[in-house]
């Protein structure tokens, strides 16, 4: 996985949202979909399952924003934050 390209993909998404007048709607939830799309299509690894808002295995009542799942376990997870 190339983190620079992943960041570039998200930057492209933010720029698109700004140009069409939707930058006011940008929050953590709004970047889950472009991130998941990037990971599945250009992430450079075989992803069999990706889940949004998967329950956290160690913290009750907490969700992981994006989780790459291999078999029944989480192989990688992303917690997203947007600073404005």
N, C-alpha and C positions, 0 to 999 in steps of 0.2 A: 504494500500500500504506500503510495506516495503522498505524504502529508501536504506538500506544497501544492500538488495538483488538486487535492481535496479542498484546500483553502481557496484555491483559484476558482473551483467550481462554485463554492458558496459565495465568494465575492461576486462572481458573475450573476448568481441568483439575486443577491442583494441589489446589484446595479440595475437589473431588469425590473425588480419591484419598485425601485426609486423612479426609474424612467416612466413607468406606467402609472405613477401616482399612488402606489400602495405602500410606501415606506412606513406610513403610520401604523400599518398592520403587522409589522415585523416583530416577532417575539420568538421565544424558544420553540414553541410548537410549530411555527411556520417554517423552520429550517430542517425539521425531521425528514420531510419528504424529499427535498433535493439531496440531502446527505445520504439517505437510504438509496436513492436512485444512483448517485455517484458510486457508492460502495458496490452495488449489484452489477452495474454496467462497466465501471472503469477501475474498480478497487484492486485489481491485479491478483485476486485470490478467489478460490472457488467458494461461493457462499450458497449454501443450500437453504438457509432460512434466516430471515431478518425480521425482527419484531419491534414494533413501536410500543412504548408504554408497558414494557414487561415488568412484572413485580420484582422488586429487588430481593435477592436471595438472603441477605443478611439484615435488612432493615424493614421492619413491618410498616405497612402503609406508605411505602416509598416505591416509586417506579423508575426504571431506567429508561431514558429517552429513546435510545436506539440500541438494540442488542443483536449481535450476530450469534446465532444459535447453531451449534454443531451437535447432532444427536439430541440429547435432552439437556445438555449443559451450555452455559454461555461461554463462547470462545472469546468475545470482545464486546465491550459496551462503551457507549458514549453518553455523557451527561452534558447537555448543552446549556450555555449561558449567553445571553445577548446583553452587552453593555451599551447603553444609549447615552 
